[in-house]
Amino acid sequence: MDAPSLKRRVYHVLEPGYDQTGAGAFFDRFFDVFITLVILVSIAVMVLSSVKTLDARYGMAFDIIFFFTTIVFSVEYPLRLWSCTADPRYGSPVRGRLAWMVTPFALIDLIVVLPFYLEIFMGIDLTGLVVLRVFRIFKLIRYSDSINMIVRVVKAQRDMLITAYLVLFIALISASTLMFQIEQPGQPEVFTSIPATMWWGIVTLTTVGYGDMVPLTNAGKVLGGCITLLGIGIFALPAGILASGFTQELERRTRAKMNERQEHRGERYLCPHCKAEIREADLWRKK
């Protein structure tokens, strides 16, 4: 196998969704399952190692598993960087790879492994950045069709979502400013500023109500009640937009599958006896 063919093969194996029915389908599916399990195991280790009793007992095993998963991700990243030029979007050897390196998935892949090697080879203590390990969970997006569908829905509805959250932001600023003006004279140690009061606004608009910032004046209570009722309606907007987007996406996928089936049923075959063309849907007539 020559280098270009090998590069395409590696790219198809690494990228989910390629060659799922061809001769290389087994390797594609095996890698998808393998890398998904590695991601899940690394996340489980990250979570369990935060329990002091488990870390004290199984700390060595956790370290070995974490090292193994890091090695897997470390091999995966350069292979993706090398083979990405098989994609026409990144066909240029230099510019294409640079363009690929700034894509969201490539940045996630880099963030996952970079702190480990900075600490080993450059002595940079990144203990405080252990939270970067959580980025491993975002690698699952590449291998989950359901999560990808969520991303597609959000992208398709982004204009309406931006409008809804803009309305929410305006309501938050307005409510926080009014509440600060009403409650600050009586509770200067609680409602210290408009930014501090915005915490009350967020908690009230979301109808969570932690109770750490509570209006005491009658005007403040009336305003708080109105903001709570307003928050119920405002927060229903993004939910309705996303629900509509999911419905449209599911209908689109259903239509695509039906069209694919119809196209397949519309394939024509050559009768070995009369040499006439026969649609697949009519093959039963010849039996």
The 8 nearest C-alpha neighbors of each residue, nearest first, counted from 0:
[[1, 5, 4, 2, 3, 6, 8, 7],
 [2, 0, 4, 3, 5, 6, 7, 8],
 [1, 3, 5, 4, 6, 0, 7, 8],
 [4, 2, 6, 5, 1, 7, 85, 0],
 [3, 5, 7, 6, 1, 2, 8, 0],
 [6, 4, 8, 2, 3, 7, 9, 1],
 [5, 7, 3, 82, 9, 4, 8, 2],
 [8, 6, 10, 4, 85, 5, 9, 11],
 [7, 9, 5, 11, 10, 6, 4, 12],
 [10, 8, 12, 6, 11, 7, 5, 13],
 [11, 9, 7, 13, 82, 8, 12, 14],
 [10, 12, 8, 14, 17, 9, 13, 7],
 [11, 13, 27, 9, 10, 14, 8, 26],
 [14, 12, 10, 11, 9, 15, 79, 30],
 [13, 15, 11, 12, 10, 16, 17, 141],
 [16, 14, 17, 142, 13, 31, 12, 141],
 [15, 17, 19, 14, 18, 11, 27, 142],
 [18, 16, 11, 19, 15, 14, 12, 27],
 [19, 17, 21, 24, 20, 23, 16, 11],
 [18, 20, 24, 17, 21, 16, 27, 28],
 [21, 19, 24, 18, 22, 23, 17, 25],
 [22, 20, 18, 24, 23, 19, 25, 17],
 [21, 23, 24, 20, 25, 18, 19, 26],
 [24, 22, 21, 25, 26, 18, 27, 19],
 [23, 25, 19, 27, 21, 20, 18, 26],
 [26, 24, 28, 27, 23, 29, 22, 19],
 [25, 27, 29, 28, 24, 23, 30, 12],
 [28, 26, 12, 24, 30, 25, 29, 31],
 [27, 29, 31, 25, 30, 26, 24, 32],
 [30, 28, 26, 32, 31, 27, 25, 33],
 [29, 31, 33, 27, 32, 28, 34, 26],
 [32, 30, 28, 34, 29, 33, 35, 27],
 [31, 33, 35, 29, 30, 34, 28, 36],
 [34, 32, 30, 36, 35, 31, 29, 37],
 [33, 35, 37, 36, 31, 32, 30, 38],
 [36, 34, 38, 32, 37, 33, 31, 39],
 [35, 37, 39, 33, 34, 38, 40, 32],
 [38, 36, 34, 40, 35, 39, 41, 68],
 [37, 39, 35, 41, 36, 40, 34, 42],
 [40, 38, 36, 42, 41, 37, 43, 35],
 [39, 41, 43, 37, 42, 38, 36, 44],
 [42, 40, 44, 38, 43, 39, 37, 65],
 [41, 43, 45, 39, 44, 40, 38, 46],
 [44, 42, 40, 46, 45, 41, 47, 39],
 [45, 43, 41, 47, 42, 46, 48, 61],
 [44, 46, 42, 48, 43, 47, 41, 49],
 [45, 47, 43, 44, 48, 49, 42, 50],
 [48, 46, 44, 49, 50, 45, 43, 53],
 [47, 49, 54, 50, 45, 46, 44, 53],
 [48, 50, 47, 46, 51, 45, 54, 53],
 [51, 49, 48, 53, 47, 52, 54, 46],
 [52, 50, 54, 53, 55, 49, 48, 56],
 [51, 53, 55, 54, 50, 56, 57, 48],
 [54, 52, 56, 55, 50, 51, 57, 48],
 [53, 55, 58, 48, 51, 57, 56, 52],
 [56, 54, 52, 53, 58, 57, 51, 50],
 [57, 55, 53, 54, 58, 52, 59, 51],
 [56, 58, 54, 60, 59, 53, 55, 61],
 [57, 59, 54, 61, 60, 55, 56, 62],
 [58, 60, 62, 61, 57, 63, 56, 54],
 [61, 59, 63, 57, 62, 58, 64, 65],
 [60, 62, 58, 64, 59, 63, 44, 65],
 [63, 61, 65, 59, 60, 64, 66, 58],
 [64, 62, 66, 60, 65, 61, 67, 59],
 [65, 63, 67, 61, 66, 62, 60, 68],
 [64, 66, 62, 68, 63, 67, 61, 69],
 [67, 65, 63, 69, 64, 68, 62, 70],
 [68, 66, 64, 70, 69, 65, 63, 71],
 [69, 67, 71, 65, 70, 66, 37, 64],
 [68, 70, 66, 72, 71, 67, 73, 65],
 [69, 71, 73, 67, 68, 72, 74, 66],
 [72, 70, 68, 74, 73, 69, 75, 67],
 [71, 73, 75, 69, 74, 70, 76, 68],
 [74, 72, 70, 71, 75, 76, 69, 112],
 [75, 73, 71, 72, 76, 77, 70, 78],
 [74, 76, 72, 78, 73, 77, 71, 79],
 [75, 77, 79, 78, 73, 74, 80, 72],
 [78, 76, 80, 79, 75, 74, 81, 73],
 [79, 77, 81, 75, 80, 76, 82, 74],
 [80, 78, 76, 82, 77, 81, 83, 75],
 [79, 81, 77, 78, 83, 82, 76, 96],
 [82, 80, 78, 79, 83, 77, 84, 6],
 [81, 83, 6, 79, 10, 84, 80, 85],
 [82, 84, 85, 80, 79, 86, 81, 89],
 [85, 83, 90, 89, 86, 82, 95, 92],
 [86, 84, 83, 7, 82, 87, 90, 6],
 [85, 87, 84, 88, 89, 83, 90, 10],
 [88, 86, 90, 89, 85, 84, 91, 83],
 [89, 87, 86, 90, 95, 84, 91, 85],
 [95, 88, 90, 84, 87, 86, 91, 96],
 [89, 91, 84, 87, 95, 88, 86, 92],
 [90, 92, 95, 94, 93, 89, 84, 96],
 [93, 91, 95, 94, 96, 90, 84, 89],
 [94, 92, 96, 95, 91, 97, 98, 90],
 [95, 93, 97, 91, 96, 98, 92, 89],
 [89, 96, 94, 91, 98, 90, 93, 97],
 [95, 97, 99, 98, 93, 94, 100, 92],
 [98, 96, 94, 100, 99, 95, 93, 101],
 [99, 97, 95, 96, 100, 101, 94, 89],
 [98, 100, 96, 102, 97, 101, 95, 89],
 [99, 101, 97, 105, 98, 102, 96, 106],
 [102, 100, 99, 98, 106, 105, 103, 97],
 [101, 103, 105, 99, 100, 104, 106, 98],
 [104, 102, 106, 105, 107, 101, 100, 108],
 [103, 105, 107, 106, 102, 108, 138, 141],
 [106, 104, 108, 100, 102, 107, 103, 109],
 [107, 105, 109, 103, 108, 104, 101, 110],
 [106, 108, 104, 110, 105, 109, 111, 103],
 [109, 107, 105, 111, 106, 110, 104, 76],
 [110, 108, 106, 111, 107, 112, 113, 105],
 [111, 109, 107, 113, 112, 108, 106, 131],
 [110, 112, 108, 109, 132, 135, 113, 107],
 [113, 111, 109, 110, 115, 114, 73, 69],
 [112, 114, 110, 115, 116, 109, 111, 117],
 [115, 113, 117, 116, 112, 118, 125, 110],
 [116, 114, 118, 113, 117, 112, 119, 69],
 [117, 115, 119, 118, 113, 114, 120, 112],
 [118, 116, 114, 121, 119, 120, 115, 123],
 [117, 119, 123, 122, 116, 115, 124, 121],
 [120, 118, 116, 117, 122, 121, 115, 123],
 [121, 119, 117, 122, 116, 118, 123, 115],
 [122, 120, 117, 123, 118, 119, 116, 124],
 [123, 121, 118, 119, 120, 124, 117, 116],
 [122, 124, 118, 121, 117, 125, 119, 120],
 [125, 123, 118, 126, 122, 127, 117, 128],
 [124, 126, 128, 127, 123, 118, 114, 129],
 [127, 125, 128, 129, 124, 130, 118, 123],
 [126, 128, 125, 129, 130, 124, 131, 114],
 [127, 129, 130, 125, 126, 131, 114, 132],
 [130, 128, 131, 126, 127, 132, 125, 133],
 [129, 131, 128, 132, 133, 127, 134, 126],
 [132, 130, 129, 133, 134, 128, 111, 110],
 [133, 131, 134, 130, 129, 135, 111, 45],
 [132, 134, 135, 131, 130, 136, 42, 137],
 [135, 133, 132, 136, 137, 131, 111, 107],
 [136, 134, 133, 137, 138, 132, 111, 38],
 [135, 137, 134, 138, 139, 133, 38, 42],
 [138, 136, 139, 135, 134, 140, 107, 133],
 [139, 137, 136, 140, 135, 141, 107, 104],
 [138, 140, 137, 142, 141, 136, 143, 35],
 [141, 139, 143, 138, 142, 137, 146, 147],
 [140, 142, 139, 138, 143, 15, 147, 104],
 [141, 143, 139, 140, 15, 144, 31, 35],
 [144, 142, 140, 146, 145, 141, 139, 147],
 [143, 145, 147, 146, 148, 142, 140, 141],
 [146, 144, 148, 147, 143, 149, 140, 150],
 [147, 145, 149, 148, 143, 144, 140, 150],
 [148, 146, 144, 150, 149, 145, 151, 143],
 [147, 149, 151, 145, 146, 150, 144, 152],
 [150, 148, 146, 152, 147, 151, 153, 145],
 [149, 151, 147, 153, 148, 152, 154, 146],
 [152, 150, 148, 154, 149, 153, 155, 147],
 [153, 151, 155, 149, 154, 150, 244, 156],
 [154, 152, 150, 156, 155, 151, 157, 149],
 [155, 153, 157, 151, 152, 156, 150, 158],
 [154, 156, 152, 153, 157, 151, 244, 158],
 [157, 155, 153, 154, 159, 158, 160, 152],
 [156, 158, 160, 154, 159, 153, 155, 161],
 [159, 157, 161, 160, 156, 162, 155, 154],
 [158, 160, 162, 161, 157, 156, 163, 240],
 [161, 159, 157, 163, 162, 158, 237, 156],
 [160, 162, 158, 164, 159, 163, 157, 165],
 [161, 163, 165, 159, 160, 164, 166, 158],
 [164, 162, 160, 166, 165, 161, 159, 167],
 [163, 165, 167, 161, 166, 162, 168, 160],
 [166, 164, 168, 162, 167, 163, 161, 169],
 [167, 165, 169, 163, 164, 168, 170, 162],
 [166, 168, 164, 170, 165, 169, 171, 163],
 [167, 169, 171, 165, 170, 166, 164, 172],
 [168, 170, 166, 172, 171, 167, 173, 165],
 [169, 171, 167, 173, 168, 172, 174, 166],
 [172, 170, 168, 174, 169, 173, 200, 175],
 [171, 173, 175, 169, 170, 174, 176, 168],
 [172, 174, 170, 176, 171, 175, 169, 177],
 [175, 173, 177, 171, 176, 172, 170, 178],
 [176, 174, 197, 178, 172, 196, 200, 177],
 [175, 177, 179, 173, 174, 178, 193, 172],
 [178, 176, 180, 174, 179, 175, 173, 181],
 [179, 177, 181, 175, 180, 176, 182, 174],
 [180, 178, 176, 183, 182, 177, 181, 193],
 [179, 181, 177, 178, 183, 182, 176, 184],
 [180, 182, 178, 179, 183, 219, 177, 184],
 [183, 181, 179, 185, 184, 178, 186, 180],
 [182, 184, 187, 186, 190, 179, 185, 180],
 [185, 183, 182, 186, 187, 181, 180, 179],
 [184, 186, 183, 182, 187, 215, 216, 181],
 [187, 185, 183, 189, 188, 184, 182, 190],
 [186, 188, 183, 191, 190, 189, 184, 185],
 [187, 189, 186, 191, 190, 183, 185, 184],
 [190, 188, 186, 187, 191, 212, 183, 195],
 [191, 189, 183, 187, 196, 192, 186, 179],
 [190, 192, 187, 189, 188, 195, 183, 193],
 [193, 191, 195, 194, 190, 196, 179, 183],
 [192, 194, 196, 195, 176, 179, 175, 197],
 [195, 193, 197, 196, 192, 198, 175, 191],
 [196, 194, 192, 197, 193, 198, 191, 190],
 [197, 195, 193, 199, 198, 175, 194, 190],
 [196, 198, 200, 194, 175, 199, 195, 201],
 [199, 197, 201, 196, 200, 195, 202, 194],
 [198, 200, 196, 202, 197, 201, 203, 212],
 [199, 201, 197, 203, 198, 175, 202, 171],
 [202, 200, 198, 204, 203, 199, 205, 197],
 [201, 203, 199, 207, 205, 208, 200, 204],
 [204, 202, 206, 200, 205, 201, 227, 208],
 [205, 203, 230, 201, 206, 227, 202, 200],
 [204, 206, 203, 202, 207, 230, 201, 234],
 [207, 205, 203, 204, 208, 227, 202, 230],
 [208, 206, 202, 205, 209, 203, 204, 201],
 [207, 209, 202, 210, 206, 203, 205, 199],
 [210, 208, 211, 207, 202, 212, 203, 199],
 [209, 211, 208, 212, 213, 199, 202, 207],
 [210, 212, 209, 213, 199, 208, 189, 198],
 [213, 211, 210, 199, 189, 214, 190, 209],
 [212, 214, 210, 215, 211, 199, 220, 219],
 [215, 213, 219, 220, 216, 182, 212, 223],
 [216, 214, 213, 219, 217, 220, 182, 185],
 [217, 215, 219, 218, 214, 220, 182, 181],
 [216, 218, 220, 219, 221, 215, 214, 222],
 [219, 217, 221, 216, 220, 222, 181, 215],
 [218, 220, 222, 216, 214, 217, 221, 223],
 [221, 219, 223, 217, 222, 218, 214, 224],
 [222, 220, 218, 224, 223, 219, 217, 225],
 [221, 223, 219, 225, 220, 224, 226, 218],
 [222, 224, 220, 226, 221, 225, 219, 227],
 [225, 223, 227, 221, 222, 226, 220, 228],
 [224, 226, 222, 228, 227, 223, 229, 221],
 [225, 227, 229, 223, 224, 228, 230, 222],
 [228, 226, 230, 224, 229, 204, 225, 203],
 [227, 229, 225, 231, 230, 226, 224, 232],
 [228, 230, 226, 227, 232, 231, 225, 233],
 [231, 229, 204, 233, 227, 232, 228, 234],
 [232, 230, 228, 229, 234, 233, 235, 227],
 [233, 231, 235, 230, 229, 234, 236, 228],
 [232, 234, 230, 235, 236, 231, 229, 167],
 [235, 233, 236, 231, 232, 230, 237, 238],
 [234, 236, 238, 232, 233, 237, 239, 231],
 [235, 237, 239, 234, 238, 233, 240, 163],
 [238, 236, 240, 239, 235, 160, 241, 234],
 [237, 239, 235, 241, 236, 240, 242, 234],
 [240, 238, 242, 236, 237, 241, 235, 243],
 [239, 241, 237, 243, 238, 242, 236, 244],
 [242, 240, 244, 238, 243, 239, 237, 245],
 [243, 241, 239, 245, 244, 240, 238, 246],
 [242, 244, 246, 240, 241, 245, 239, 247],
 [243, 245, 241, 247, 242, 246, 152, 248],
 [246, 244, 248, 242, 247, 243, 249, 241],
 [245, 247, 243, 249, 244, 248, 250, 242],
 [246, 248, 250, 244, 245, 249, 251, 243],
 [249, 247, 245, 251, 250, 246, 244, 252],
 [248, 250, 252, 246, 251, 247, 245, 253],
 [251, 249, 253, 247, 248, 252, 254, 246],
 [250, 252, 248, 254, 249, 253, 247, 255],
 [253, 251, 255, 249, 254, 250, 256, 248],
 [252, 254, 250, 256, 255, 251, 249, 257],
 [255, 253, 257, 251, 256, 252, 258, 250],
 [254, 256, 252, 258, 253, 257, 259, 251],
 [255, 257, 259, 253, 258, 254, 260, 252],
 [258, 256, 254, 260, 259, 255, 261, 253],
 [259, 257, 261, 255, 260, 256, 254, 262],
 [258, 260, 256, 262, 257, 261, 255, 263],
 [259, 261, 263, 257, 258, 262, 264, 256],
 [262, 260, 264, 258, 263, 259, 265, 257],
 [263, 261, 265, 259, 260, 264, 258, 266],
 [262, 264, 260, 265, 261, 266, 259, 279],
 [265, 263, 261, 279, 262, 280, 266, 260],
 [264, 266, 262, 263, 278, 279, 261, 267],
 [267, 265, 263, 264, 278, 279, 262, 268],
 [268, 266, 278, 277, 279, 276, 265, 269],
 [267, 269, 277, 276, 278, 270, 266, 279],
 [270, 268, 276, 275, 274, 271, 277, 267],
 [269, 271, 274, 275, 272, 273, 276, 268],
 [272, 270, 274, 273, 269, 275, 268, 276],
 [273, 271, 270, 274, 275, 269, 285, 276],
 [272, 274, 275, 270, 271, 269, 276, 277],
 [275, 273, 270, 271, 269, 272, 276, 277],
 [276, 274, 270, 273, 269, 277, 271, 272],
 [275, 277, 269, 268, 267, 270, 274, 278],
 [278, 276, 268, 267, 269, 275, 279, 281],
 [279, 277, 267, 281, 280, 266, 265, 268],
 [278, 280, 282, 264, 281, 266, 267, 265],
 [279, 281, 278, 264, 282, 265, 283, 266],
 [282, 280, 278, 279, 283, 284, 277, 285],
 [281, 283, 279, 284, 285, 280, 278, 277],
 [284, 282, 286, 285, 281, 280, 279, 278],
 [283, 285, 282, 281, 286, 280, 277, 279],
 [286, 284, 283, 282, 281, 270, 277, 279],
 [285, 283, 284, 282, 281, 270, 279, 280]]
